[in-house]
Amino acid sequence: MNDLQSAVARAADQAGSHSTAPALLLQAAAALGKLAELANAATEGGRRPFRIPPNWEPELAELAYLVYLLADQTAVDIDATVRALAGRVSDAAVDLRAQAVDGRDSGWLS
């Protein structure tokens, strides 16, 4: 567990705000909905280019906080898991570039 995940868990402990995994999933979905609402309003329903709207940062932080709490409640080392995923994505991108250079363009879905 990294420092940020530990800090989130400590804050939740101090506030007595731990929830069950299903409850945290609902809270995360609601937080994502708030971000979507901000993006929708900022783009006037997709008619304008996206610019980071006011309140974006705290709403995004709330979503991240909930993801860290969910990881804590389900015994997931989110730092290690996300780093592993980033490595797989990076490796896949390198492989796709090599295939394209070799003329073996099989696309993203192969």
N, C-alpha and C positions, 0 to 999 in steps of 0.2 A: 504494500500500500504506500502510495507516495504522500508527500507533505500536504498537498491540496486535498486529497481524499480524507486524510486524517483530520485536517482542519474542518472540513465539512461535517464529518462524523462527530467531532467534539462540539461544534456549534449546535448540531441537532440534539446531542446529549444534554447540553446546558439549557437549551430551550424546551426540552421535553417534546420535540416535534418529530420524533421518528414515527413513521407510518409503515403499514404493511406494503409489500411489493405491489399488490394490485392497486392500492390507494395511491402509491407514488406514480404508477403508470397513468392513472386518471389525472393526477395533478400535472404530470409532464405533458399529457395530451392537451390539457387546458392551457398550459404555458406556451406550447407550440401554436395553439390557436390564437393566442394573443399576438404572437409574432406575425402570424399570417394576416391577422387583422391590420396590424401596423403597416405591413408591406402592401396590402391591398389599398389601404387609405393613402399611403405615400405615392402609389402609382395611379391613383384614381381608377382603380379597377383594371389595371394593366394598360391604361392609355398613356401613361407617362413613364419615362425612365425611372428606374429605382434609385433613390437616394436614401441614405440611412436616415430614418425619421427620428424625431425626438422620442425618448424613452426606449429606444432600441437596445441600448447597452444594458440597462437594468433588467429588461425582459429576457434578453438572451442569457444574462447571468442567472436569472431564476431558473431557466430551463436547464442550464448546465449544473446548477446546484442540485436540482431534482435528479438528474442523471447520476451524479455522484452519490446522492443518498440511496438511489435504487441499487447502485453497484455495491454500496456498503451493506445494505439490507440483504443482498443476495450473494454475499461473499465473493465478489468479483474484484480483482485488482484491475481497475479501469485503466490505469496508466500502462501497465504491461500489455493488456489486451488491445488497447488502441495503438500502441507502438507496434505490436505484432501485425495488426491489420494494415497499418501504414506501410510496413515492410512488404507485405504481400502485394499491396496496390502498386508500390514502387517497382517491385520485381516484375509484376505483370506488364507494367508500362515499358520497362526495359525490354522484355521479351517481345512485345508487340512492335517496338521500334526495330528490333533486330530482324523480325520476320518481314517487315516492310522493306528494309534495306536488302534483304535476301530475295525479295520478290515473292514471299510466301504470305501475302496479306490475307489473313483469315478473319479479320475483324474482331470486334470486342466480344461477340457472343459465341465464338468458337470454343 
